[in-house]
Amino acid sequence: MSATDAARDHVDSRLDELRNGDLPDLDLDVEGIVQRIQGIEKRIRFVMEDTLEDHSLSYGEWKVLAHLHCHFDHVSTPGELAAKLELSSGAMTNRIDRMERAGLVRRGPDPTDRRGVRIEPTEAGDHVWRESTNAQAIKEALVASALTKEEQEQLNGLLRKLMLSFEDGGTTTP
């Protein structure tokens, strides 16, 4: 469906501006895809930050709690967390320190390495992660409700195909 067949968004206006430019390698369909994905990501991130603020969490803290929640036994080492979240060990230590002071996580001994430490969420940390994640899920469902379930499945398939092109080394990954 073209923009002439449906409502136009702000990206259509930007593409109109580019259409008459001197960029022979610019594919306007590709540009539209990229600009829309970036715009949707920006808006979802804004809503997510608003949700997390309502729960007194930063995005980084939420990611730590999410990793711990999804980890096999809800426990991880600082090194595993740093690698998973792509942080330096110093940045991870600082984040864990702040979260420990806030009562969201606790450090404990690693039974397999007497010099090691394991991080686990506290009851309060687990609770705030569940509450914030559920609140965000409700907001995201409202956004996705613009599509039918069939359209959601189709879009997921198409986005998965794009994601796989990154993951398969077709393009640079972050």
C-alpha positions as a LaTeX table, in Angstrom:
\begin{tabular}{lrrr}
\hline
Residue & $x$ (\AA) & $y$ (\AA) & $z$ (\AA) \\
\hline
Met1 & 0.00 & 0.00 & 0.00 \\
Ser2 & 1.49 & 3.31 & $-1.02$ \\
Ala3 & 1.24 & 6.57 & 0.86 \\
Thr4 & $-1.30$ & 7.74 & $-1.73$ \\
Asp5 & $-3.55$ & 4.81 & $-0.76$ \\
Ala6 & $-3.30$ & 5.37 & 3.00 \\
Ala7 & $-2.70$ & 8.12 & 5.52 \\
Arg8 & 0.66 & 9.79 & 5.18 \\
Asp9 & 3.09 & 10.07 & 8.08 \\
His10 & 5.96 & 12.51 & 8.63 \\
Val11 & 8.36 & 10.10 & 6.91 \\
Asp12 & 6.41 & 10.42 & 3.66 \\
Ser13 & 7.01 & 14.18 & 3.77 \\
Arg14 & 10.73 & 13.64 & 4.32 \\
Leu15 & 10.88 & 11.14 & 1.46 \\
Asp16 & 9.15 & 13.70 & $-0.81$ \\
Glu17 & 11.95 & 16.13 & 0.03 \\
Leu18 & 14.58 & 13.53 & $-0.83$ \\
Arg19 & 12.84 & 12.32 & $-4.00$ \\
Asn20 & 14.05 & 15.26 & $-6.05$ \\
Gly21 & 17.57 & 15.26 & $-4.62$ \\
Asp22 & 20.78 & 14.24 & $-6.29$ \\
Leu23 & 21.33 & 10.98 & $-4.39$ \\
Pro24 & 21.28 & 8.27 & $-7.06$ \\
Asp25 & 22.14 & 5.50 & $-4.55$ \\
Leu26 & 19.33 & 6.41 & $-2.18$ \\
Asp27 & 16.48 & 3.91 & $-2.39$ \\
Leu28 & 13.43 & 5.70 & $-0.96$ \\
Asp29 & 11.76 & 2.43 & 0.03 \\
Val30 & 14.82 & 1.49 & 2.08 \\
Glu31 & 15.04 & 5.00 & 3.51 \\
Gly32 & 11.37 & 4.83 & 4.52 \\
Ile33 & 11.90 & 1.51 & 6.29 \\
Val34 & 14.93 & 2.78 & 8.19 \\
Gln35 & 13.35 & 6.11 & 9.18 \\
Arg36 & 10.16 & 4.42 & 10.38 \\
Ile37 & 12.03 & 1.80 & 12.42 \\
Gln38 & 14.17 & 4.54 & 13.98 \\
Gly39 & 11.11 & 6.69 & 14.72 \\
Ile40 & 9.18 & 3.81 & 16.28 \\
Glu41 & 12.21 & 2.80 & 18.37 \\
Lys42 & 12.61 & 6.37 & 19.59 \\
Arg43 & 8.96 & 6.55 & 20.62 \\
Ile44 & 8.96 & 3.15 & 22.32 \\
Arg45 & 12.14 & 4.09 & 24.19 \\
Phe46 & 10.50 & 7.34 & 25.36 \\
Val47 & 7.45 & 5.43 & 26.64 \\
Met48 & 9.76 & 2.87 & 28.29 \\
Glu49 & 11.76 & 5.58 & 30.07 \\
Asp50 & 8.50 & 7.13 & 31.28 \\
Thr51 & 7.35 & 3.75 & 32.61 \\
Leu52 & 10.68 & 3.14 & 34.35 \\
Glu53 & 10.66 & 6.63 & 35.87 \\
Asp54 & 7.23 & 5.81 & 37.35 \\
His55 & 8.92 & 2.80 & 39.02 \\
Ser56 & 12.09 & 4.69 & 40.07 \\
Leu57 & 14.30 & 2.64 & 37.73 \\
Ser58 & 16.80 & 3.63 & 35.07 \\
Tyr59 & 16.91 & 1.73 & 31.79 \\
Gly60 & 20.30 & 0.28 & 32.77 \\
Glu61 & 18.96 & $-0.96$ & 36.11 \\
Trp62 & 15.95 & $-2.48$ & 34.38 \\
Lys63 & 18.26 & $-4.32$ & 31.97 \\
Val64 & 20.27 & $-5.79$ & 34.86 \\
Leu65 & 17.09 & $-6.96$ & 36.57 \\
Ala66 & 15.77 & $-8.35$ & 33.27 \\
His67 & 18.95 & $-10.34$ & 32.74 \\
Leu68 & 18.84 & $-11.69$ & 36.27 \\
His69 & 15.16 & $-12.56$ & 35.96 \\
Cys70 & 15.71 & $-14.49$ & 32.72 \\
His71 & 18.93 & $-16.19$ & 33.86 \\
Phe72 & 18.62 & $-19.86$ & 34.76 \\
Asp73 & 18.67 & $-19.46$ & 38.54 \\
His74 & 18.15 & $-15.66$ & 38.70 \\
Val75 & 21.81 & $-15.29$ & 39.66 \\
Ser76 & 24.76 & $-14.04$ & 37.63 \\
Thr77 & 28.31 & $-12.89$ & 38.13 \\
Pro78 & 29.32 & $-9.27$ & 37.57 \\
Gly79 & 31.48 & $-10.43$ & 34.65 \\
Glu80 & 28.58 & $-12.24$ & 32.99 \\
Leu81 & 26.35 & $-9.19$ & 33.48 \\
Ala82 & 28.99 & $-6.85$ & 32.06 \\
Ala83 & 29.46 & $-9.04$ & 28.98 \\
Lys84 & 25.74 & $-9.46$ & 28.41 \\
Leu85 & 25.04 & $-5.74$ & 28.82 \\
Glu86 & 28.20 & $-4.71$ & 26.94 \\
Leu87 & 29.61 & $-2.68$ & 29.82 \\
Ser88 & 33.11 & $-2.38$ & 31.20 \\
Ser89 & 33.74 & $-4.12$ & 34.50 \\
Gly90 & 34.08 & $-0.73$ & 36.20 \\
Ala91 & 30.74 & 0.50 & 34.84 \\
Met92 & 29.10 & $-2.76$ & 35.89 \\
Thr93 & 30.54 & $-2.49$ & 39.40 \\
Asn94 & 29.22 & 1.07 & 39.71 \\
Arg95 & 25.77 & 0.01 & 38.53 \\
Ile96 & 25.67 & $-2.94$ & 40.92 \\
Asp97 & 26.81 & $-0.68$ & 43.78 \\
Arg98 & 23.96 & 1.77 & 43.08 \\
Met99 & 21.42 & $-1.04$ & 42.76 \\
Glu100 & 22.62 & $-2.68$ & 45.96 \\
Arg101 & 22.28 & 0.62 & 47.86 \\
Ala102 & 18.76 & 0.98 & 46.43 \\
Gly103 & 17.88 & $-2.52$ & 47.67 \\
Leu104 & 17.34 & $-3.95$ & 44.18 \\
Val105 & 20.14 & $-6.56$ & 44.16 \\
Arg106 & 22.43 & $-8.25$ & 46.62 \\
Arg107 & 25.89 & $-9.68$ & 46.36 \\
Gly108 & 26.64 & $-13.12$ & 47.63 \\
Pro109 & 29.57 & $-15.53$ & 47.55 \\
Asp110 & 30.09 & $-17.68$ & 44.48 \\
Pro111 & 30.06 & $-21.30$ & 45.68 \\
Thr112 & 32.27 & $-22.35$ & 42.76 \\
Asp113 & 34.92 & $-19.63$ & 43.24 \\
Arg114 & 35.78 & $-18.40$ & 46.72 \\
Arg115 & 37.03 & $-15.09$ & 45.29 \\
Gly116 & 33.92 & $-14.66$ & 43.13 \\
Val117 & 30.69 & $-12.85$ & 43.72 \\
Arg118 & 27.20 & $-13.63$ & 42.49 \\
Ile119 & 24.50 & $-11.04$ & 41.99 \\
Glu120 & 20.82 & $-11.77$ & 42.54 \\
Pro121 & 17.73 & $-9.61$ & 42.68 \\
Thr122 & 16.16 & $-8.87$ & 46.03 \\
Glu123 & 12.45 & $-9.38$ & 46.50 \\
Ala124 & 12.02 & $-5.63$ & 45.98 \\
Gly125 & 14.13 & $-5.75$ & 42.80 \\
Asp126 & 12.16 & $-8.67$ & 41.41 \\
His127 & 8.88 & $-6.93$ & 42.28 \\
Val128 & 9.79 & $-3.60$ & 40.64 \\
Trp129 & 11.05 & $-5.40$ & 37.52 \\
Arg130 & 7.79 & $-7.36$ & 37.18 \\
Glu131 & 5.62 & $-4.30$ & 37.82 \\
Ser132 & 7.52 & $-2.07$ & 35.36 \\
Thr133 & 7.69 & $-4.78$ & 32.70 \\
Asn134 & 3.96 & $-5.48$ & 32.97 \\
Ala135 & 3.14 & $-1.76$ & 32.81 \\
Gln136 & 5.30 & $-1.40$ & 29.69 \\
Ala137 & 3.76 & $-4.51$ & 28.11 \\
Ile138 & 0.31 & $-2.92$ & 28.42 \\
Lys139 & 1.54 & 0.26 & 26.70 \\
Glu140 & 3.23 & $-1.73$ & 23.93 \\
Ala141 & 0.08 & $-3.79$ & 23.36 \\
Leu142 & $-1.83$ & $-0.54$ & 22.80 \\
Val143 & 0.68 & 0.47 & 20.12 \\
Ala144 & 0.54 & $-2.95$ & 18.45 \\
Ser145 & $-3.26$ & $-2.93$ & 18.50 \\
Ala146 & $-3.11$ & $-0.71$ & 15.40 \\
Leu147 & $-2.40$ & $-4.01$ & 13.59 \\
Thr148 & $-4.46$ & $-7.17$ & 13.43 \\
Lys149 & $-2.92$ & $-10.30$ & 14.95 \\
Glu150 & $-2.18$ & $-11.53$ & 11.42 \\
Glu151 & $-0.46$ & $-8.24$ & 10.58 \\
Gln152 & 1.55 & $-8.43$ & 13.81 \\
Glu153 & 2.75 & $-11.92$ & 12.86 \\
Gln154 & 3.59 & $-10.76$ & 9.34 \\
Leu155 & 5.50 & $-7.73$ & 10.63 \\
Asn156 & 7.38 & $-9.91$ & 13.12 \\
Gly157 & 8.40 & $-12.22$ & 10.28 \\
Leu158 & 9.64 & $-9.34$ & 8.14 \\
Leu159 & 11.52 & $-7.68$ & 11.01 \\
Arg160 & 13.04 & $-11.04$ & 11.94 \\
Lys161 & 14.30 & $-11.35$ & 8.38 \\
Leu162 & 15.95 & $-7.93$ & 8.64 \\
Met163 & 17.42 & $-8.78$ & 12.06 \\
Leu164 & 18.86 & $-12.03$ & 10.74 \\
Ser165 & 20.65 & $-10.11$ & 8.00 \\
Phe166 & 22.50 & $-8.24$ & 10.78 \\
Glu167 & 23.09 & $-11.35$ & 12.88 \\
Asp168 & 24.36 & $-13.37$ & 9.92 \\
Gly169 & 27.09 & $-10.79$ & 9.33 \\
Gly170 & 25.43 & $-9.10$ & 6.39 \\
Thr171 & 25.88 & $-5.74$ & 8.06 \\
Thr172 & 27.59 & $-4.22$ & 11.07 \\
Thr173 & 26.05 & $-5.00$ & 14.46 \\
Pro174 & 26.11 & $-2.71$ & 17.48 \\
\hline
\end{tabular}
